[in-house]
Amino acid sequence: MDYLRIEGPCTLSGSVPISGAKNAALPLIAMTLLAKNDVTLNRLPAVKDIKTLLKLLEHLGATYTMGDHSVTINTQNIIHTRAIYEIVKTMRASILALGPLLAREGHCEVSLPGGCAIGQRPIDLHLKALEMMGAQITIKGGYVYAEARQGLKGAHIIFDKITVTGTANIVMAAALAKGKTIITNAAREPEVVQLCEVLRRSGVGIEGIGTQELVIYGTDRRLIEIEPFEIIPDRIEAGTYLCAAAITRSRVTLTQVRPEHLDAVIAKLRTMGFGFETSADTITILPTQQIKPASIVTQEYPAFPTDMQAQFLALSTQAEGTSTIEERLFENRFMHVSELQRLGAEIRLNGNVATVVGPAPLYGADVMATDLRASSALVLAALAAEGTTDVHRIYHLDRGYEGLELKLKALGANITRLQE
């Protein structure tokens, strides 16, 4: 099993290219189930979750060819409609096959998903929405059995809470449904926006893109033709490198990025004392001598993202004063706190609120990653820590970051991938 060894403290410099967004690529790969042609996705991130979803499509009967950060997928000969546990057990995004597969084939069986252990992320919102569209849903033996032999029908879906994956799933299902579907309280994340934009360019009528109410006019099971497209930059990867520069008090430039997708992250870093220079596709973070404490509340886009909470928790250990971070989206997303404490962080937990007192001197230690974003938080803390830190269980990291240690090494970090 691989682990990362980091010798700190580090000072970073230079520029780092941002990869395509994993969280955009996953629904876009699932979307190819709606296509009647070969679909080419460019700027594909080389991360494990992508490979897992492609393996799932291949099991269903699809074929694909890989290029240099691209893939061309053909789903014209679907022979199975069962997304098996053996493939999807490591990845929650497997549930994204449910909507398009059901809409296309009229029936499917999808294993209940796995993935990061960051708390309950129920799919009941997905299932209730599909039932409103005419599907019969049963759960048995760890599988969702869904049937709509006459096809799905448009409906007015009102999500009780905002769900990114749920919105994506129902948008794809509605694309092949009969009639008009309205989704109220829809997610507005850039990844959902791109999915809607690609579908609209492919002939699916969609109104309200980027708002909390989407209107989709389905094709009544007529497959669509999807032109090649490029996946948007990964805003969470970009935010992680901004935090890496911030915690090491370094000047670093991010390239191939969309600054407007990081408004909440950049705004919070500004309040902590950091400066920025931006262009249409670059962000340069300017170091500060005194990192100010922060007050952070995670919420749905366009507010501060839960996927940046762990990284800012690590950064807050070096702020001069007391920071508070309230996690409102997932109830079990502070498992990295005990590992940061092993490095010397002074953090108190009270329910869903973490209080961080800084600046804390950090010292290298053996730490263990518990989920994807926690992994990156431990790497960030190790960059600022004195001595050697070994970060174990980095298979979580490989699910969502492309070549993290290679990119950090190019910036000047003393980081090496080793094997246990």
C-alpha positions in Angstrom: 0.0 0.0 0.0 1.3 3.4 -1.0 2.0 6.3 1.4 3.4 9.8 1.2 6.6 11.0 3.0 6.9 14.7 3.4 9.8 16.6 4.9 8.9 20.0 6.2 8.7 22.8 6.5 8.5 23.7 2.8 8.4 26.8 0.8 6.7 26.6 -2.6 7.1 28.6 -5.8 6.1 28.5 -9.4 2.9 27.5 -11.2 0.7 24.5 -11.1 -1.8 23.4 -13.8 -5.3 22.5 -12.6 -6.8 19.2 -13.9 -10.3 18.6 -15.1 -12.9 18.3 -12.3 -13.6 14.8 -11.1 -17.0 15.9 -9.8 -17.9 17.2 -13.2 -16.4 14.3 -15.1 -18.3 11.6 -13.2 -21.9 12.7 -14.1 -20.7 13.5 -17.6 -19.4 10.0 -18.1 -22.7 8.6 -16.8 -24.5 11.0 -19.2 -23.0 9.1 -22.2 -25.7 6.4 -21.5 -28.1 8.9 -23.1 -26.1 9.2 -26.3 -26.6 7.5 -29.7 -23.0 8.4 -30.9 -19.5 8.0 -29.7 -18.9 10.8 -27.1 -15.4 12.3 -26.5 -14.6 14.0 -23.2 -11.5 16.1 -23.1 -9.4 17.2 -20.1 -10.3 14.0 -18.3 -8.5 13.8 -14.8 -6.4 10.7 -14.3 -7.9 9.7 -11.0 -9.2 6.4 -9.6 -12.9 7.3 -9.5 -12.9 7.9 -13.2 -11.4 4.5 -13.9 -13.9 2.9 -11.7 -16.9 4.5 -13.4 -15.5 3.6 -16.9 -15.1 0.0 -15.7 -18.8 0.1 -14.7 -19.9 1.3 -18.1 -17.7 -1.4 -19.7 -19.5 -4.0 -17.6 -22.8 -2.7 -18.8 -21.7 -3.2 -22.4 -20.1 0.1 -23.3 -16.7 0.4 -25.0 -14.2 3.2 -24.6 -10.7 4.3 -25.8 -8.4 6.4 -23.8 -6.3 9.3 -25.2 -4.1 11.8 -23.5 -6.4 13.1 -20.8 -9.4 12.2 -23.0 -11.8 9.3 -23.4 -14.2 8.4 -26.2 -17.2 6.3 -25.0 -19.6 4.2 -27.0 -22.8 3.1 -25.2 -24.8 2.0 -28.2 -24.8 -1.7 -27.1 -25.8 -1.9 -23.5 -26.1 -5.6 -22.6 -26.5 -5.5 -18.8 -28.5 -3.2 -16.6 -27.0 -4.3 -13.3 -24.4 -2.1 -11.7 -22.7 -4.6 -9.5 -21.4 -4.1 -6.0 -17.9 -5.4 -6.8 -17.3 -2.4 -9.1 -19.2 0.4 -7.3 -18.3 -0.5 -3.6 -15.5 2.1 -3.5 -17.4 5.0 -5.1 -20.6 6.8 -4.3 -20.9 8.3 -7.7 -21.9 4.9 -9.0 -25.5 5.9 -8.2 -25.2 8.4 -11.2 -25.9 5.4 -13.5 -29.4 5.0 -12.0 -31.2 7.9 -13.7 -29.8 7.6 -17.2 -29.9 3.8 -17.2 -33.5 3.6 -16.0 -34.6 6.4 -18.4 -33.0 4.6 -21.4 -33.7 0.9 -20.7 -36.8 1.1 -18.6 -35.3 -1.0 -15.8 -32.0 -1.4 -13.9 -30.4 -2.7 -10.7 -27.8 -0.5 -9.1 -25.8 -1.5 -6.0 -26.1 0.9 -3.1 -23.0 3.0 -3.3 -19.8 3.1 -1.2 -17.1 5.8 -1.0 -15.8 8.1 1.7 -16.9 7.5 5.3 -17.9 11.1 6.0 -21.4 10.6 7.2 -24.8 9.6 5.9 -25.4 10.6 2.3 -28.8 9.0 1.6 -30.1 8.4 -1.9 -33.8 8.6 -0.8 -34.1 12.0 -2.6 -33.1 10.3 -5.9 -35.5 7.5 -5.4 -38.5 9.6 -4.4 -38.0 11.8 -7.4 -37.8 8.8 -9.8 -41.0 7.4 -8.2 -42.7 10.7 -8.9 -41.6 10.2 -12.5 -43.4 6.9 -12.6 -40.7 4.4 -11.6 -41.3 1.4 -9.3 -38.5 1.2 -6.8 -37.6 -1.6 -4.4 -34.4 -2.1 -2.3 -33.3 -5.7 -1.7 -30.0 -7.3 -0.9 -28.1 -4.1 -1.1 -29.4 -3.2 -4.6 -31.9 -0.6 -5.9 -34.3 -2.3 -8.3 -35.9 0.3 -10.5 -38.5 -0.3 -13.2 -40.3 2.0 -15.7 -41.2 -0.2 -18.6 -43.2 2.5 -20.4 -40.6 5.1 -19.8 -40.3 7.9 -17.2 -42.8 10.8 -17.3 -42.1 14.4 -16.5 -43.0 15.6 -13.0 -42.5 18.5 -10.6 -39.7 17.5 -8.2 -39.2 19.5 -5.1 -36.0 18.4 -3.3 -36.4 18.7 0.5 -32.7 19.6 0.6 -30.2 20.6 -2.0 -28.4 17.5 -3.4 -25.8 17.8 -6.1 -25.7 14.1 -7.1 -29.5 13.9 -6.9 -29.9 17.0 -9.1 -27.5 15.5 -11.7 -29.3 12.1 -11.6 -32.7 13.5 -12.1 -31.6 15.9 -14.8 -30.3 12.9 -16.8 -33.4 10.9 -16.1 -35.6 13.8 -17.2 -33.6 14.2 -20.4 -35.1 11.0 -21.8 -38.5 11.3 -20.0 -41.8 12.1 -21.7 -42.9 15.7 -21.1 -41.7 18.4 -18.8 -39.8 18.0 -15.6 -39.4 20.8 -13.1 -36.7 20.5 -10.4 -37.2 22.9 -7.5 -34.4 23.5 -5.0 -31.8 22.2 -7.5 -28.1 22.4 -6.9 -26.3 25.2 -8.6 -22.7 23.8 -8.5 -20.6 24.4 -11.6 -20.5 20.7 -12.1 -24.3 20.6 -12.4 -24.2 23.6 -14.6 -21.8 21.9 -17.1 -24.0 18.8 -17.2 -27.0 20.9 -18.1 -25.1 22.9 -20.7 -23.8 19.8 -22.5 -27.3 18.3 -22.6 -28.8 21.6 -23.9 -26.2 21.7 -26.6 -27.1 18.2 -27.5 -30.8 19.1 -28.1 -32.4 18.6 -24.7 -34.5 21.6 -23.8 -33.3 23.0 -20.4 -34.2 26.3 -18.8 -33.0 27.9 -15.6 -29.4 26.6 -15.8 -27.5 27.9 -12.8 -30.6 28.7 -10.8 -32.5 26.8 -8.1 -35.3 25.8 -10.6 -34.5 23.7 -13.6 -37.1 22.9 -16.4 -36.2 20.0 -18.6 -38.1 18.9 -21.7 -37.5 15.2 -22.3 -37.1 13.5 -25.6 -39.4 10.5 -24.8 -36.5 7.9 -24.8 -35.0 9.3 -28.0 -31.2 9.1 -27.6 -29.3 12.3 -28.2 -26.1 13.2 -30.1 -23.4 14.7 -27.9 -20.5 16.7 -29.5 -17.0 16.5 -28.0 -16.5 18.8 -25.0 -13.9 19.8 -22.4 -14.4 19.2 -18.6 -14.3 22.3 -16.5 -11.3 22.8 -14.1 -11.4 21.2 -10.7 -12.3 24.0 -8.2 -11.5 21.8 -5.2 -8.1 20.9 -6.5 -7.5 24.6 -7.2 -8.6 25.5 -3.7 -6.3 22.8 -2.2 -3.3 24.3 -3.9 -4.2 27.8 -2.8 -4.2 26.4 0.8 -0.9 24.7 0.2 0.6 28.1 -0.8 -1.1 29.8 2.0 0.0 27.5 4.8 3.6 27.6 3.5 3.5 31.4 3.0 4.4 31.0 -0.6 3.6 32.8 -3.9 2.1 30.2 -6.3 0.2 30.6 -9.6 -2.6 28.3 -10.6 -3.1 27.9 -14.4 -6.0 26.5 -16.4 -8.5 27.5 -13.7 -11.8 29.5 -13.5 -11.4 32.1 -10.7 -15.2 32.7 -10.7 -15.8 29.2 -9.4 -13.6 29.9 -6.4 -15.2 33.2 -5.2 -16.1 31.9 -1.8 -12.7 30.3 -1.2 -10.8 33.4 -2.4 -13.0 35.7 -0.3 -12.2 33.7 2.8 -8.5 33.7 2.0 -8.6 37.5 1.6 -10.1 37.9 5.1 -7.2 35.8 6.4 -4.7 38.3 4.9 -3.8 36.8 1.5 -3.6 38.8 -1.7 -4.5 37.7 -5.2 -3.7 38.5 -8.8 -6.2 36.9 -11.3 -6.8 36.7 -15.0 -9.4 34.9 -17.0 -7.7 31.5 -16.3 -5.0 32.1 -13.7 -4.9 32.8 -10.0 -1.8 33.9 -8.1 -1.9 33.9 -4.3 0.4 36.3 -2.5 1.7 35.3 0.9 1.1 37.2 4.1 3.3 37.5 7.2 0.4 37.2 9.6 -2.4 34.7 8.9 -5.6 36.0 10.4 -8.1 33.6 12.0 -11.3 32.7 10.1 -14.9 32.0 10.7 -16.2 29.4 8.2 -19.6 27.8 7.7 -19.9 25.2 5.0 -23.0 25.5 2.7 -24.1 24.7 -0.8 -22.7 26.5 -3.8 -22.1 29.4 -4.2 -21.3 29.5 -0.4 -18.2 28.0 1.1 -17.8 24.3 -0.1 -17.7 21.4 2.4 -15.0 19.9 0.2 -12.6 22.7 1.3 -13.4 22.5 5.0 -10.6 20.1 5.9 -8.0 22.1 4.0 -9.0 25.3 5.8 -8.9 23.5 9.1 -5.3 22.7 8.4 -4.6 26.3 7.4 -6.3 27.7 10.5 -3.7 25.9 12.7 -1.2 28.5 11.5 -3.5 31.6 12.0 -2.8 34.0 14.8 -5.9 33.6 16.9 -9.0 31.4 17.2 -10.8 30.2 14.1 -14.2 28.4 14.0 -15.4 26.0 11.3 -19.0 24.9 11.3 -19.8 21.9 9.1 -23.5 22.0 8.1 -23.6 19.4 5.3 -22.1 16.2 6.7 -22.3 15.1 10.3 -19.1 13.0 10.3 -16.6 15.1 8.4 -14.2 16.0 11.2 -12.4 12.6 11.4 -9.2 14.3 10.3 -9.1 16.4 13.5 -7.5 13.6 15.6 -4.8 13.1 12.9 -4.1 16.9 12.8 -3.8 16.8 16.6 -1.1 14.1 16.3 0.9 16.7 14.4 0.4 19.3 17.2 -2.7 21.1 16.1 -4.9 22.6 18.9 -8.4 21.8 17.9 -11.6 21.4 20.0 -14.7 19.7 18.7 -18.2 20.5 19.8 -20.8 18.7 17.7 -20.4 20.1 14.1 -18.2 23.0 15.1 -14.4 22.9 15.3 -12.5 25.6 17.2 -8.9 26.0 16.1 -6.3 27.9 18.2 -3.2 29.0 16.5 -0.6 29.4 15.6 0.4 25.9 16.6 3.9 24.5 16.1 3.4 21.3 14.0 5.8 18.4 14.1 6.1 15.4 11.8 4.4 12.2 12.7 2.7 9.2 11.2 -0.9 10.0 10.3 -3.7 8.1 8.5 -6.1 9.5 5.9 -9.8 8.8 6.6 -11.4 10.3 3.4 -10.5 12.1 0.3 -10.4 15.7 1.5 -8.9 14.7 4.9 -6.0 13.2 3.0 -5.2 16.6 1.4 -5.5 18.4 4.8 -2.9 16.1 6.3 -0.6 16.8 3.3 -1.0 20.5 3.8 -0.3 20.3 7.5 2.8 18.2 6.8 4.1 20.9 4.4 4.2 23.3 7.4 5.4 20.8 10.0 8.9 20.4 11.3 10.4 17.0 10.3 9.1 13.9 8.6 5.4 13.1 8.2 4.2 9.9 6.7 0.6 10.0 5.4 -0.9 6.5 5.1 -4.0 5.2 3.3 -3.5 7.6 0.4 -5.8 5.5 -1.8 -8.4 8.0 -0.7 -6.2 10.8 -2.1 -5.8 9.0 -5.4 -9.6 8.9 -5.9 -9.7 12.6 -6.4 -6.3 14.2 -7.0 -4.3 13.7 -10.1 -0.5 13.4 -9.4 -0.7 15.5 -6.2 2.8 14.6 -5.1 4.2 15.3 -8.5 2.6 18.7 -8.7 3.7 19.6 -5.2 7.3 18.4 -6.0 7.3 20.6 -9.1 6.5 23.5 -6.7 9.4 22.7 -4.5 8.0 20.4 -1.9 10.1 17.5 -0.5 7.5 14.8 -1.0 7.9 11.2 -2.1 5.5 8.3 -2.7 6.6 5.1 -1.0 5.3 1.6 -0.4 4.6 0.1 3.0 
